[in-house]
Amino acid sequence: MDKPGAIKVIIADDHEIFRDGLRLMLQKQPDIDLLAEAEDGKELIEQIKQLRPDVVITDVKMPRMDGVAAARHISEHYPTIGIIALTMFDEDDLIVDMLEAGARGYLLKNADKNEMVDAVKSVFNNEPYYCRHTSHKLAQMVARSKFNPFKHEVKPVFSDREKEMIVYICDGLTNKEIGEKVFLSVRTVEGLRMKLLEKMNVKNTAGIIIYAIKNNLYTTAGTTKK
């Protein structure tokens, strides 16, 4: 069904049952127009040639052509199309490969519909999207990869208190633990965290960690650059 003004999406996954569920989820969204689906990377690229979607949601592991190869081809030949990688929970290395190949975001396959829609909208707007369930280890892997969505942005200025917060967040501390260290209430720490999200233009803790490492605000030693 055509949805004027909606974000045009194609999905690719070699598991029919998963595709069926994803299709049903996306078809119910008023601002997403699901154009087609593919079983592998080669079929995905053929669909792209014909339909020119805004966003592609693709599994990483597929026959004939996998998600990494497909992402690399799409980025080279159709650079305006946003790519979202779909992965299992234990595929950290493949997520990094997808981002370096041109994906703008990634989701675990158990993501709910709200996160799926958030990811599509973010990538459509040329903003990176990191799954809410990103592990601390994966966030640091992404941060140290060649993937860098922040290189063309004007960098905000962070106060000493914000830099201190960034270190604690990157170290994996909870809001309660941070509050105990800096003698602030959990509510105040939550407010500071929200301000960091806004300043960095990211959506969750993974985004803060990746931004901080990419912009030299955090090192493995847990210190900020002055």
N, C-alpha and C positions, 0 to 999 in steps of 0.2 A: 504493500500500500504506500503510495507516494505521500510524503509529509513535507510540504513546502517549508523551506527555511531550516529544516532539520539537518543535523550532522550526518553525512553519508558514510556508512560503515560497511566493511567487508570483514568476515571472520574466517579463520583458517585453523583447522584442527583435524587430525586423522581419525579421531574417535567420534563416531556418529552420535552416540548417546550424549556426549558432552556438548557437541555442536547443537543438538536438539534443545538442550536446556538453555544454552547461551542464546540461541535464536529466540526462544519464547520470552526470555528475560528482556532482550533488547527490543523486540517488537512491541512490547507494552510501554516503552518509553516514548512520550510525545515528541521529544526533541532529538530522537535518533531514528534515522531511516536505514534499516538494514537492507543493503542492496543485493548481497549474494553471500555464499559461503563456499569454501574450498577445502579439499582433503589434504593438500600438500602445497609446498612452496611454488611449484611450477603452475599448478592450477590457479593459485592466488595471483601470480603475476599476469596470467592470461585474463583473469577477471578485472584486474586493475587496468589493463590496456583498454578494455571495453567500457568500463563503468566509471573510472576516475573517482574513487572515493576520497573523502577527507581524511579518514582514519582507518587503519587496518589493525585488527586484533588477531595475533597469530601465535600459535603454539611454537615452542622452540624445537622440539623433537618431532619431525615428520619425515615420511619416506620421500624418495626422489630428490627433493630439495628441502633442506631443513630451514628453520626460522632464521638462523644467522645468515645463511646464504641469500635467502629471500630479502631480509632486511637490508643487506648490503646492496643488492640489485635495486630495490625500491629507492633507497637513499640516493643512489647514483643517478637513476633515470627519472624518478618522481620525487624530488626533494621536498615538495610541499606537503606530501602525504605524511601524516603522523602515524608512527608505529608503536603499538603496545604489545609487549611480550607477555605471553601466558606461560607460567612455569609451575612445577611442583615445588614443594618446600625445600627439597634438598639439591636444588640445581643452581647454587650460587655462582659457580664459574660460568654457566651458560647465560645467566642474567647479565653478567659483566660483558660477555661476548656479544650479546644482543645490543646492549647500549653502545658498545664501541662500533658495532656494525651500522648503527643509525637509529635504533629505537629511542623514543623519547620517554618511555615509561615502561613499567612492568607490574604485573599482578600475579598473585598466587591463584591457582585455579579454584580455590574455595572462597574467593572474594564475593561479597554480597552485592546485590544490585546497586545499592547506593554508591559503593566504592567503584564499581564498574562504570557507572555514569559519570562520577567525578573524574575518573581517569580519562574517559573519552573527551570530556569537556576541556580538561587541562591540556591534553596533547593537541587537541584541535586549536587551542589558543597558543600553541607553541611553548607551553610550559611543561617542565618535566613532571612526571608523576612516579612516586615511589610507594609501593604497597605499604599499607598501614602496619602489616605484620613483618616488616623488614627486620631482620636480626641485626644486632650491634655489629657482628662480624661482617655481614653483607654490606651494611652501610659504609664501613671502612674500606671494603674491597672496591665498591663503586667509586668512593671518593679518590682512591689512589689509581683508578683506571684512566684511560685516555678520554673517557666521556666527561665533557665539561659544558653544561648548559649555561654557565654563568659568565663566560669569558667576554661577552659583549655588553654586559650590564654595568650601569654606573653603581659603584660600590657604596653602600651606606656607611655611616660612621657609627661605631659602637662605643658605648661608655665603658669605663672600667668594670662597673657592676655587671653589665651585659657580657663582657668578655669572660668574667669569672663564671657567670651562668653557663656560657657556652662550653667551657672546659668541663664543668660538672655534668652537663647533659651528655657530652661526648664520652665521658667516663662511665656513663650508664646509670647515674644516680637518679632516684625518683624525686618528685617534687618535695616529698616529706624529708628525704635525706638532704636535699639541697637547702631547704628551709632551716634545718638544724645546723648546717655548716655556716650559713650567712645570717642566722638569727632573724629570719623573716617567717611570716605565716605561710602556710601552704597556699592560701588564696593569693597572697602577694606574689609568690613564686609562679603560680599559674598565670598571673597577669603579665609578669616579665617574660615568661615563655611565649605567650600569645604575641607579645610585642616583637620578639625575635622572629617568630614565624612570618609576621607581617613585613618586617624589615628585609628579611631574606627572600621573601616571596616564595615560601615553601609551605607545605601543608601538614607536615608531621615531623616527629623526632628524626626519622631517617634523613629528611631533607635538611634539618639543622646540621647533622653530623657531616653530610656530604658537602654542604655549603662551607662549613667551618674548615674542613681539611683542604678543600679546593682553593680557599681564599686565605690559607695560612693563618687561620685563627686558632688552630689546634694542631698539635703534633702528637706523635705516639708517646712522647714523654708526658703529655698532659699539660702542656704550657701554652700560653698564648704568645703570638708574635706582637711586639710593641709597634 
